[in-house]
Amino acid sequence: MELRQAIAERRSIRKYKPGMTITKDQLADIISCAGEAPTWKNSQTGRYYVALSEEAMNKVREGLPEFNVNNTINACALIITTFEMKRSGFTREGVAENELGDQWGAYDLGLQNENLVLRARDIGYDTLIMGIRDSEVLRANFNIPESQQIVSVIAIGVKEDTVPMPKRKEIDSVMKVF
């Protein structure tokens, strides 16, 4: 699949086909592509906690509000995304190099997650990035270190229905050329 096609086809999917699966190797490929995104001084701080079994996915669901629990029914896997804090945007001594500080870690993880969802689409899977979650429940259930900021949970599966592209802003309203 061409990149432009993957971008055009990717949607936030809230209803997945039952009975579909994804392999550990496919997930490793998807997350490997995520890791190819650029990061602040090649810091590579993104971390992924992958729930593949139904038991593990239910532990993730304990940290989701009911509407997102419902959005993950029949998902093949749930991925908790985090980044190591005090590294992206910081010197080796832990001093912020500009006013954004740890926001660089979130920025880098966002780039990685974009690669993740596009690679998933590229190989026939669909995704939903969920930012509303209880990080303390997820931290406890998956033994996520305090040094990591939990950012999102990504559901991955095969969409049950076609979802139309939401309206996008006109390019002139978001781009200024000087």
C-alpha positions in Angstrom: 0.0 0.0 0.0 1.2 3.5 -0.8 1.7 5.9 2.1 -0.9 8.4 0.8 -3.4 5.5 0.5 -2.8 4.4 4.1 -3.2 8.0 5.3 -6.5 8.4 3.3 -7.9 5.0 4.6 -6.9 5.3 8.3 -9.9 6.1 10.6 -10.7 5.9 14.3 -12.6 2.6 14.4 -15.0 1.9 17.3 -16.5 -1.4 16.1 -14.3 -4.4 15.2 -15.2 -7.7 13.4 -15.4 -10.6 15.8 -13.1 -13.6 15.4 -10.2 -11.7 13.9 -6.6 -12.2 15.3 -3.2 -10.6 15.0 0.1 -12.3 15.7 2.9 -11.4 18.0 5.1 -11.1 14.8 2.7 -8.7 13.2 2.6 -6.6 16.4 6.4 -6.6 16.5 6.5 -5.4 12.9 4.0 -2.6 13.6 5.8 -1.4 16.7 9.2 -1.7 14.9 7.8 0.8 12.3 6.7 3.0 15.2 10.3 3.0 16.4 11.5 4.3 13.1 9.9 7.7 13.7 12.3 10.6 14.5 12.9 11.5 18.1 14.7 14.3 20.0 18.4 13.5 19.7 17.5 10.0 18.8 16.3 9.4 22.4 13.8 6.7 21.4 11.8 7.0 24.6 8.5 5.4 23.4 7.5 2.2 25.2 4.6 -0.2 24.3 2.8 -2.6 26.6 0.8 -5.0 24.4 -2.2 -6.9 25.7 -2.8 -9.7 23.2 -4.7 -12.3 25.4 -8.3 -11.6 26.4 -7.2 -11.7 30.0 -4.6 -9.0 29.4 -7.0 -6.9 27.4 -9.5 -7.1 30.2 -6.8 -5.7 32.5 -6.4 -2.8 30.1 -10.2 -2.3 30.0 -10.2 -1.9 33.8 -8.4 1.5 33.1 -10.9 2.7 30.4 -14.2 4.5 30.8 -17.2 2.4 29.8 -17.6 4.0 26.4 -14.0 3.1 25.5 -14.5 -0.4 26.9 -17.3 -0.7 24.4 -15.2 0.7 21.6 -12.6 -2.1 22.2 -15.0 -5.1 21.9 -13.6 -7.6 19.4 -10.2 -5.8 19.2 -7.3 -8.1 18.5 -5.0 -6.3 20.8 -4.7 -3.2 23.1 -1.5 -1.3 23.3 -0.6 1.0 26.2 1.8 3.7 24.9 4.2 5.5 27.2 7.4 7.5 27.1 10.4 7.8 29.4 10.2 11.2 31.0 13.1 13.7 31.5 14.9 12.5 28.3 13.3 13.9 25.1 13.8 17.7 25.4 16.4 17.4 28.1 20.2 17.3 28.4 21.9 14.1 29.7 22.0 15.9 33.0 18.2 16.2 33.1 18.0 20.0 32.3 15.1 21.0 29.9 16.6 22.4 26.7 13.6 24.7 26.0 10.3 25.6 27.5 8.5 22.5 26.3 10.4 20.0 28.6 8.6 16.7 28.7 6.2 17.8 26.0 8.9 16.7 23.6 8.4 13.2 24.9 4.7 13.4 24.1 5.5 14.9 20.7 8.0 12.1 19.9 5.5 9.4 21.0 2.8 11.0 18.8 5.1 10.7 15.8 5.8 7.0 16.7 2.1 6.4 17.2 1.3 7.8 13.8 3.8 5.4 12.3 2.1 2.6 14.3 -1.4 3.3 13.1 -0.3 3.8 9.5 1.6 0.5 9.5 -1.4 -1.3 11.0 -3.6 0.1 8.2 -0.9 -0.9 5.7 -1.2 -4.5 6.7 -5.0 -4.6 7.0 -5.7 -3.6 10.5 -7.6 -0.6 12.0 -7.0 1.4 15.1 -8.5 3.7 17.7 -6.2 5.9 19.8 -7.8 6.6 23.2 -6.5 9.3 25.5 -9.2 9.0 28.2 -7.9 6.4 30.5 -6.9 5.9 34.2 -3.1 5.9 34.1 -2.8 4.6 37.7 -4.9 1.5 37.0 -2.9 0.8 33.9 0.4 1.5 35.8 -0.6 -1.0 38.5 -2.0 -3.7 36.2 1.1 -3.7 33.9 3.8 -2.7 36.4 4.7 0.4 34.4 7.5 2.4 36.0 6.9 5.8 37.5 9.6 7.1 35.1 7.2 6.6 32.2 4.3 8.9 31.3 1.3 6.9 30.1 -0.2 8.7 27.1 -2.7 6.5 25.3 -4.3 3.1 24.7 -4.5 2.0 21.1 -7.0 -0.6 20.0 -6.1 -2.7 17.0 -8.4 -4.9 15.0 -10.3 -5.2 11.7 -13.1 -2.7 11.2 -16.6 -4.1 11.0 -18.0 -1.1 9.0 -16.7 1.5 6.6 -16.3 4.9 8.3 -16.4 8.0 6.1 -13.5 10.6 6.4 -14.5 13.4 8.7 -14.5 16.8 7.1 -11.0 18.4 7.2 -10.2 22.1 7.3 -9.3 23.8 4.1 -5.5 24.0 3.5 -5.7 27.9 3.4 -7.0 27.9 7.0 -4.1 25.9 8.4 -1.1 26.9 6.2 0.5 30.3 5.9 3.3 30.8 3.3 5.7 33.7 3.6 
